């Protein structure tokens, strides 16, 4: 019985962890709210991405920087997780020029 329960739990956990895809959006900040960042990508599309308190803002060499440096117009690379391009949560925002 323990083996069946353990196997079922392992399958559920593996399925839940792999449900998110990784996305990388390169562009500039179009709008910024406390919990959302809009990025106009280099292909012209604008993506609204959840910007959580746990999202890390980094500069060159992935060194953590103050979130206050993030402004509209700033060039960024956003690393995000989600089901598709319309349901994204940023886990890292990299400032390109800092």
C-alpha positions as CSV (number, residue, x, y, z in Angstrom):
1,X,0.0,0.0,0.0
2,X,2.8,2.4,0.8
3,X,4.4,1.8,-2.6
4,X,1.1,2.7,-4.4
5,X,0.7,5.9,-2.3
6,X,4.3,6.9,-2.8
7,X,4.1,6.3,-6.6
8,X,0.9,8.2,-6.9
9,X,2.3,11.1,-4.9
10,X,5.5,11.1,-7.1
11,X,3.4,11.3,-10.3
12,X,1.3,14.1,-8.9
13,X,4.3,16.1,-7.9
14,X,6.2,15.6,-11.1
15,X,3.1,16.6,-13.1
16,X,2.7,19.8,-11.0
17,X,6.3,20.8,-11.3
18,X,6.5,20.4,-15.0
19,X,3.3,22.3,-15.8
20,X,5.2,25.6,-16.2
21,X,7.3,26.6,-19.2
22,X,10.2,29.0,-19.0
23,X,10.0,32.2,-21.0
24,X,12.6,34.9,-21.8
25,X,11.2,38.3,-23.0
26,X,13.7,40.8,-24.3
27,X,12.6,44.4,-24.7
28,X,11.9,47.6,-22.7
29,X,9.6,48.4,-19.8
30,X,6.4,49.9,-21.2
31,X,4.5,50.2,-17.8
32,X,5.3,49.4,-14.2
33,X,2.9,48.7,-11.4
34,X,3.5,47.3,-7.9
35,X,2.5,43.8,-8.9
36,X,2.8,43.9,-12.8
37,X,5.4,44.8,-15.4
38,X,4.5,45.4,-19.0
39,X,7.4,44.8,-21.5
40,X,7.4,45.8,-25.1
41,X,9.4,43.0,-26.7
42,X,11.8,43.4,-29.7
43,X,9.1,41.8,-31.9
44,X,6.7,44.6,-31.1
45,X,4.3,42.7,-28.8
46,X,3.6,43.9,-25.3
47,X,3.5,41.4,-22.5
48,X,1.9,42.0,-19.1
49,X,3.8,39.9,-16.5
50,X,3.1,39.4,-12.8
51,X,5.8,41.2,-10.9
52,X,5.9,39.5,-7.4
53,X,7.7,40.6,-4.3
54,X,9.9,37.6,-4.7
55,X,11.0,38.7,-8.2
56,X,14.7,39.4,-8.3
57,X,16.0,42.5,-10.1
58,X,19.6,42.1,-11.3
59,X,22.2,44.1,-13.2
60,X,25.3,43.0,-15.1
61,X,26.6,39.6,-14.0
62,X,23.3,38.8,-12.4
63,X,24.1,40.8,-9.3
64,X,21.1,41.8,-7.3
65,X,20.2,45.5,-7.6
66,X,17.5,47.8,-6.0
67,X,14.1,47.5,-7.6
68,X,13.9,51.3,-7.6
69,X,16.3,51.3,-10.6
70,X,13.6,49.7,-12.7
71,X,11.8,52.5,-14.7
72,X,9.7,52.8,-17.8
73,X,11.9,52.8,-20.9
74,X,14.6,50.7,-19.3
75,X,15.9,47.8,-21.4
76,X,15.3,44.5,-19.8
77,X,15.4,40.8,-20.1
78,X,12.6,39.1,-18.2
79,X,12.8,35.5,-17.1
80,X,9.4,34.2,-16.4
81,X,7.4,31.0,-15.7
82,X,3.9,30.3,-17.0
83,X,1.5,28.1,-19.0
84,X,1.7,30.4,-22.0
85,X,2.6,34.0,-23.0
86,X,-0.6,35.3,-21.5
87,X,-0.1,33.8,-18.0
88,X,3.4,34.7,-16.8
89,X,5.1,35.4,-13.5
90,X,8.6,37.0,-13.6
91,X,11.2,35.3,-11.4
92,X,14.1,37.6,-12.6
93,X,14.3,41.0,-14.3
94,X,17.7,41.8,-15.7
95,X,18.6,45.4,-16.4
96,X,20.6,45.4,-19.6
97,X,22.4,48.7,-19.2
98,X,23.2,48.6,-15.5
